[in-house]
Amino acid sequence: MTSTTTWDPALYLDFDDLRSRPFADLLARVGARDPRHVVDAGCGPGHLTTLLSSRWPGARVSAFDSSPAMVAAARERGIEAATADVETWVPDDDVDVIVTNAVLQWVPGHRDLLRRWVEALPDGGWIAMQVPGNFTAPSHELARDAADRFGVPLRDAATVAEPADYADDLTAAGAAAVDVWETTYLQRLTGEDPVLHWISGTALRPVRDALSDEAYATFTTDLAPRLREAYPQAADGSTWFPFRRIFAVARVETRS
C-alpha cells in the first residue's frame, strides 16, 4: 500500500470476511508445492498472511507494507513484517512465490512492476495478484464526483488494466501457465450507510488525509445519501454491493 496514505487497520478489518474471500480464491490457483520463501507484498494488517503459513508450513513467510501502522498490526500477529515501498521492493534470490492482494491499484505503472517481478523470480517461481476492478461502479463514481468538489482527486478507470492486458504482460515477461480471470462478488452488507463504511476503509483514505475533520464530515454528509440511492436497502435491511475484482496467477517457465 502507498506510503502517502494513512491506513486504519481496525477500520479496514470491519469487513474482514468479505475482504478475505478474494485472497482465498487467489491462493487456491497457485500451484507452488514446496517454496523456500513466500512474500506477501502489501500485507496490510497481516490477517491474510497467516494463510500463507498454513498453505506452505515448510516455507519462510515474510511480508511488507508501506504503512507503519499496518506493519505493526502484522507483527502483533507474529508475522515477519517490514516497512517497505512496493514500488522499489526487489525480491531476494530465494523468493519462490510473490502474493500481492488489493495493493497494486495504488501503484501507478504497476504493470511494469509486475513484469520486473516475473523477471526476478527463479525458474518455477509463482506470482499471484488481485486488484479491484470496480472504478466505474456507482460507489466510486459518486465518491470521485464528491471529492472533486473538495479538490481531492480520486482514481478512475485507468487505475487498473483489463484482464487480457495483464495476461499479455505476464506472458511477455516470461511467465507460463498464465491464469487471469475476473469475479464480481455480490456482497451483502448490513448496518447504517454500509457502502460508505466500506469505501471509507479503502477508496476514501486519500480524502480523509486531505481534509480536516470538519470538511470530511461535510464530505461524507454529502456523499452518504447519494450512495443510499445508488445502493438501496433490501426489505430485510441489508444492502447488496456488487464488487468486481481482477485476478492473475502465473508460473515462471524454465529459462534456457
Contacts in CASP RR format, 6 or more apart in sequence:
PFRMAT RR
TARGET T0000
AUTHOR 0000-0000-0000
METHOD contacts of the structure
MODEL  1
MTSTTTWDPALYLDFDDLRSRPFADLLARVGARDPRHVVDAGCGPGHLTT
LLSSRWPGARVSAFDSSPAMVAAARERGIEAATADVETWVPDDDVDVIVT
NAVLQWVPGHRDLLRRWVEALPDGGWIAMQVPGNFTAPSHELARDAADRF
GVPLRDAATVAEPADYADDLTAAGAAAVDVWETTYLQRLTGEDPVLHWIS
GTALRPVRDALSDEAYATFTTDLAPRLREAYPQAADGSTWFPFRRIFAVA
RVETRS
1 7 0 8 1.000
1 42 0 8 1.000
1 44 0 8 1.000
1 65 0 8 1.000
1 66 0 8 1.000
1 67 0 8 1.000
1 70 0 8 1.000
1 86 0 8 1.000
1 103 0 8 1.000
1 106 0 8 1.000
2 66 0 8 1.000
2 86 0 8 1.000
2 106 0 8 1.000
2 107 0 8 1.000
3 66 0 8 1.000
3 67 0 8 1.000
3 85 0 8 1.000
4 209 0 8 1.000
5 67 0 8 1.000
5 106 0 8 1.000
5 205 0 8 1.000
5 206 0 8 1.000
5 209 0 8 1.000
6 67 0 8 1.000
6 69 0 8 1.000
6 205 0 8 1.000
6 208 0 8 1.000
6 209 0 8 1.000
7 44 0 8 1.000
7 67 0 8 1.000
7 69 0 8 1.000
7 70 0 8 1.000
7 205 0 8 1.000
8 69 0 8 1.000
8 201 0 8 1.000
8 205 0 8 1.000
9 44 0 8 1.000
9 45 0 8 1.000
9 69 0 8 1.000
9 70 0 8 1.000
9 73 0 8 1.000
11 200 0 8 1.000
11 201 0 8 1.000
12 19 0 8 1.000
12 44 0 8 1.000
12 45 0 8 1.000
12 201 0 8 1.000
12 202 0 8 1.000
13 19 0 8 1.000
13 45 0 8 1.000
13 47 0 8 1.000
14 197 0 8 1.000
14 201 0 8 1.000
15 187 0 8 1.000
15 189 0 8 1.000
15 198 0 8 1.000
16 47 0 8 1.000
18 185 0 8 1.000
18 187 0 8 1.000
18 189 0 8 1.000
19 102 0 8 1.000
20 47 0 8 1.000
20 48 0 8 1.000
21 185 0 8 1.000
22 101 0 8 1.000
22 102 0 8 1.000
22 130 0 8 1.000
22 183 0 8 1.000
22 185 0 8 1.000
22 245 0 8 1.000
22 247 0 8 1.000
23 48 0 8 1.000
23 51 0 8 1.000
23 101 0 8 1.000
23 130 0 8 1.000
24 51 0 8 1.000
25 183 0 8 1.000
25 247 0 8 1.000
26 99 0 8 1.000
26 101 0 8 1.000
26 128 0 8 1.000
26 129 0 8 1.000
26 130 0 8 1.000
26 247 0 8 1.000
26 249 0 8 1.000
27 51 0 8 1.000
27 52 0 8 1.000
27 55 0 8 1.000
27 99 0 8 1.000
27 128 0 8 1.000
29 128 0 8 1.000
29 179 0 8 1.000
29 247 0 8 1.000
29 249 0 8 1.000
30 97 0 8 1.000
30 99 0 8 1.000
30 126 0 8 1.000
30 128 0 8 1.000
30 249 0 8 1.000
31 126 0 8 1.000
31 251 0 8 1.000
32 38 0 8 1.000
32 56 0 8 1.000
32 96 0 8 1.000
32 97 0 8 1.000
32 125 0 8 1.000
32 126 0 8 1.000
34 56 0 8 1.000
34 58 0 8 1.000
34 59 0 8 1.000
35 56 0 8 1.000
35 59 0 8 1.000
35 96 0 8 1.000
35 97 0 8 1.000
35 125 0 8 1.000
35 126 0 8 1.000
36 59 0 8 1.000
36 60 0 8 1.000
36 94 0 8 1.000
36 95 0 8 1.000
36 96 0 8 1.000
37 59 0 8 1.000
37 60 0 8 1.000
37 61 0 8 1.000
37 62 0 8 1.000
37 92 0 8 1.000
37 94 0 8 1.000
37 95 0 8 1.000
37 96 0 8 1.000
37 97 0 8 1.000
38 52 0 8 1.000
38 56 0 8 1.000
38 59 0 8 1.000
38 60 0 8 1.000
38 61 0 8 1.000
38 62 0 8 1.000
38 95 0 8 1.000
38 96 0 8 1.000
38 97 0 8 1.000
38 99 0 8 1.000
39 61 0 8 1.000
39 62 0 8 1.000
39 63 0 8 1.000
39 64 0 8 1.000
39 91 0 8 1.000
39 95 0 8 1.000
39 97 0 8 1.000
39 98 0 8 1.000
39 99 0 8 1.000
40 46 0 8 1.000
40 48 0 8 1.000
40 49 0 8 1.000
40 52 0 8 1.000
40 61 0 8 1.000
40 62 0 8 1.000
40 63 0 8 1.000
40 64 0 8 1.000
40 99 0 8 1.000
40 100 0 8 1.000
40 101 0 8 1.000
41 63 0 8 1.000
41 64 0 8 1.000
41 86 0 8 1.000
41 89 0 8 1.000
41 98 0 8 1.000
41 99 0 8 1.000
41 100 0 8 1.000
41 103 0 8 1.000
42 63 0 8 1.000
42 64 0 8 1.000
42 65 0 8 1.000
42 66 0 8 1.000
42 70 0 8 1.000
42 86 0 8 1.000
42 100 0 8 1.000
42 101 0 8 1.000
42 103 0 8 1.000
43 49 0 8 1.000
43 63 0 8 1.000
43 64 0 8 1.000
43 65 0 8 1.000
43 70 0 8 1.000
43 71 0 8 1.000
43 74 0 8 1.000
43 79 0 8 1.000
43 81 0 8 1.000
44 63 0 8 1.000
44 65 0 8 1.000
44 67 0 8 1.000
44 70 0 8 1.000
44 71 0 8 1.000
44 73 0 8 1.000
44 74 0 8 1.000
45 70 0 8 1.000
45 73 0 8 1.000
45 74 0 8 1.000
45 77 0 8 1.000
46 63 0 8 1.000
46 70 0 8 1.000
46 73 0 8 1.000
46 74 0 8 1.000
46 77 0 8 1.000
46 79 0 8 1.000
46 81 0 8 1.000
47 77 0 8 1.000
48 101 0 8 1.000
49 61 0 8 1.000
49 63 0 8 1.000
49 74 0 8 1.000
49 77 0 8 1.000
49 79 0 8 1.000
49 81 0 8 1.000
50 77 0 8 1.000
50 79 0 8 1.000
52 59 0 8 1.000
52 61 0 8 1.000
52 99 0 8 1.000
53 59 0 8 1.000
53 61 0 8 1.000
56 97 0 8 1.000
59 96 0 8 1.000
59 97 0 8 1.000
60 80 0 8 1.000
60 94 0 8 1.000
61 79 0 8 1.000
61 80 0 8 1.000
62 79 0 8 1.000
62 80 0 8 1.000
62 81 0 8 1.000
62 82 0 8 1.000
63 74 0 8 1.000
63 79 0 8 1.000
63 80 0 8 1.000
63 81 0 8 1.000
63 82 0 8 1.000
64 71 0 8 1.000
64 81 0 8 1.000
64 82 0 8 1.000
64 83 0 8 1.000
64 84 0 8 1.000
64 86 0 8 1.000
64 89 0 8 1.000
65 71 0 8 1.000
65 74 0 8 1.000
65 81 0 8 1.000
65 83 0 8 1.000
65 84 0 8 1.000
66 83 0 8 1.000
66 84 0 8 1.000
66 85 0 8 1.000
66 86 0 8 1.000
67 83 0 8 1.000
68 83 0 8 1.000
71 81 0 8 1.000
71 82 0 8 1.000
71 83 0 8 1.000
74 81 0 8 1.000
75 81 0 8 1.000
86 100 0 8 1.000
86 103 0 8 1.000
86 104 0 8 1.000
86 106 0 8 1.000
86 107 0 8 1.000
86 113 0 8 1.000
87 107 0 8 1.000
87 113 0 8 1.000
90 120 0 8 1.000
91 98 0 8 1.000
91 117 0 8 1.000
91 120 0 8 1.000
91 121 0 8 1.000
93 122 0 8 1.000
95 120 0 8 1.000
95 121 0 8 1.000
95 122 0 8 1.000
96 121 0 8 1.000
96 122 0 8 1.000
96 124 0 8 1.000
96 125 0 8 1.000
96 126 0 8 1.000
97 125 0 8 1.000
97 126 0 8 1.000
97 127 0 8 1.000
97 128 0 8 1.000
98 117 0 8 1.000
98 121 0 8 1.000
98 126 0 8 1.000
98 127 0 8 1.000
98 128 0 8 1.000
99 127 0 8 1.000
99 128 0 8 1.000
99 129 0 8 1.000
100 127 0 8 1.000
100 128 0 8 1.000
100 129 0 8 1.000
100 130 0 8 1.000
101 129 0 8 1.000
101 130 0 8 1.000
102 130 0 8 1.000
102 131 0 8 1.000
102 132 0 8 1.000
102 202 0 8 1.000
103 129 0 8 1.000
103 131 0 8 1.000
104 110 0 8 1.000
104 113 0 8 1.000
104 114 0 8 1.000
104 129 0 8 1.000
104 131 0 8 1.000
104 160 0 8 1.000
105 131 0 8 1.000
105 132 0 8 1.000
105 133 0 8 1.000
105 155 0 8 1.000
105 159 0 8 1.000
105 160 0 8 1.000
107 113 0 8 1.000
111 161 0 8 1.000
111 165 0 8 1.000
111 166 0 8 1.000
111 169 0 8 1.000
114 127 0 8 1.000
114 129 0 8 1.000
114 166 0 8 1.000
114 169 0 8 1.000
114 170 0 8 1.000
114 173 0 8 1.000
114 248 0 8 1.000
115 169 0 8 1.000
115 170 0 8 1.000
115 172 0 8 1.000
115 173 0 8 1.000
117 127 0 8 1.000
118 127 0 8 1.000
118 170 0 8 1.000
118 173 0 8 1.000
118 174 0 8 1.000
118 175 0 8 1.000
118 250 0 8 1.000
118 252 0 8 1.000
119 173 0 8 1.000
119 174 0 8 1.000
121 127 0 8 1.000
121 252 0 8 1.000
122 252 0 8 1.000
123 252 0 8 1.000
123 253 0 8 1.000
123 254 0 8 1.000
123 255 0 8 1.000
124 251 0 8 1.000
124 252 0 8 1.000
124 253 0 8 1.000
124 254 0 8 1.000
125 251 0 8 1.000
125 252 0 8 1.000
126 249 0 8 1.000
126 250 0 8 1.000
126 251 0 8 1.000
126 252 0 8 1.000
127 170 0 8 1.000
127 175 0 8 1.000
127 248 0 8 1.000
127 249 0 8 1.000
127 250 0 8 1.000
127 252 0 8 1.000
128 247 0 8 1.000
128 248 0 8 1.000
128 249 0 8 1.000
128 250 0 8 1.000
129 166 0 8 1.000
129 247 0 8 1.000
129 248 0 8 1.000
129 249 0 8 1.000
130 245 0 8 1.000
130 246 0 8 1.000
130 247 0 8 1.000
130 248 0 8 1.000
131 160 0 8 1.000
131 245 0 8 1.000
131 246 0 8 1.000
132 160 0 8 1.000
132 243 0 8 1.000
132 244 0 8 1.000
132 245 0 8 1.000
132 246 0 8 1.000
133 160 0 8 1.000
133 182 0 8 1.000
133 244 0 8 1.000
133 245 0 8 1.000
133 246 0 8 1.000
134 140 0 8 1.000
134 242 0 8 1.000
134 243 0 8 1.000
134 244 0 8 1.000
134 245 0 8 1.000
135 155 0 8 1.000
135 156 0 8 1.000
135 157 0 8 1.000
135 159 0 8 1.000
135 160 0 8 1.000
136 157 0 8 1.000
137 242 0 8 1.000
137 243 0 8 1.000
137 244 0 8 1.000
138 227 0 8 1.000
138 230 0 8 1.000
138 231 0 8 1.000
139 195 0 8 1.000
139 198 0 8 1.000
139 199 0 8 1.000
139 203 0 8 1.000
139 227 0 8 1.000
139 230 0 8 1.000
139 231 0 8 1.000
139 241 0 8 1.000
140 154 0 8 1.000
140 155 0 8 1.000
140 199 0 8 1.000
140 203 0 8 1.000
142 223 0 8 1.000
142 226 0 8 1.000
142 227 0 8 1.000
142 230 0 8 1.000
143 154 0 8 1.000
143 199 0 8 1.000
143 203 0 8 1.000
143 204 0 8 1.000
143 207 0 8 1.000
143 223 0 8 1.000
144 154 0 8 1.000
144 155 0 8 1.000
144 156 0 8 1.000
146 219 0 8 1.000
146 222 0 8 1.000
146 223 0 8 1.000
146 226 0 8 1.000
147 153 0 8 1.000
147 154 0 8 1.000
147 204 0 8 1.000
147 207 0 8 1.000
147 219 0 8 1.000
148 154 0 8 1.000
149 222 0 8 1.000
150 207 0 8 1.000
150 210 0 8 1.000
150 211 0 8 1.000
150 215 0 8 1.000
150 219 0 8 1.000
151 210 0 8 1.000
152 206 0 8 1.000
152 207 0 8 1.000
152 210 0 8 1.000
152 211 0 8 1.000
154 203 0 8 1.000
154 206 0 8 1.000
154 207 0 8 1.000
155 203 0 8 1.000
160 246 0 8 1.000
161 169 0 8 1.000
161 246 0 8 1.000
162 246 0 8 1.000
163 180 0 8 1.000
163 181 0 8 1.000
163 182 0 8 1.000
163 246 0 8 1.000
163 248 0 8 1.000
164 180 0 8 1.000
166 180 0 8 1.000
166 246 0 8 1.000
166 248 0 8 1.000
167 178 0 8 1.000
167 180 0 8 1.000
167 248 0 8 1.000
170 178 0 8 1.000
170 180 0 8 1.000
170 248 0 8 1.000
170 250 0 8 1.000
171 178 0 8 1.000
171 250 0 8 1.000
174 252 0 8 1.000
174 253 0 8 1.000
174 255 0 8 1.000
175 250 0 8 1.000
175 251 0 8 1.000
175 252 0 8 1.000
175 253 0 8 1.000
176 250 0 8 1.000
176 251 0 8 1.000
176 252 0 8 1.000
176 253 0 8 1.000
177 249 0 8 1.000
177 250 0 8 1.000
177 251 0 8 1.000
177 253 0 8 1.000
178 248 0 8 1.000
178 249 0 8 1.000
178 250 0 8 1.000
179 247 0 8 1.000
179 248 0 8 1.000
179 249 0 8 1.000
179 250 0 8 1.000
180 246 0 8 1.000
180 247 0 8 1.000
180 248 0 8 1.000
180 249 0 8 1.000
181 246 0 8 1.000
181 247 0 8 1.000
182 244 0 8 1.000
182 245 0 8 1.000
182 246 0 8 1.000
182 247 0 8 1.000
183 244 0 8 1.000
183 245 0 8 1.000
183 247 0 8 1.000
184 242 0 8 1.000
184 243 0 8 1.000
184 244 0 8 1.000
184 245 0 8 1.000
185 242 0 8 1.000
185 243 0 8 1.000
185 244 0 8 1.000
185 245 0 8 1.000
186 240 0 8 1.000
186 241 0 8 1.000
186 242 0 8 1.000
187 240 0 8 1.000
187 241 0 8 1.000
187 242 0 8 1.000
187 243 0 8 1.000
188 238 0 8 1.000
188 239 0 8 1.000
188 240 0 8 1.000
188 241 0 8 1.000
189 195 0 8 1.000
189 197 0 8 1.000
189 198 0 8 1.000
189 238 0 8 1.000
189 239 0 8 1.000
189 240 0 8 1.000
189 241 0 8 1.000
190 237 0 8 1.000
190 238 0 8 1.000
190 239 0 8 1.000
191 197 0 8 1.000
191 239 0 8 1.000
193 224 0 8 1.000
193 227 0 8 1.000
193 228 0 8 1.000
194 239 0 8 1.000
194 241 0 8 1.000
195 227 0 8 1.000
195 228 0 8 1.000
195 230 0 8 1.000
195 231 0 8 1.000
195 239 0 8 1.000
195 241 0 8 1.000
196 220 0 8 1.000
196 223 0 8 1.000
196 224 0 8 1.000
196 227 0 8 1.000
198 241 0 8 1.000
200 208 0 8 1.000
200 220 0 8 1.000
207 216 0 8 1.000
207 219 0 8 1.000
208 216 0 8 1.000
211 219 0 8 1.000
231 239 0 8 1.000
231 240 0 8 1.000
231 241 0 8 1.000
232 239 0 8 1.000
233 239 0 8 1.000
234 240 0 8 1.000
END
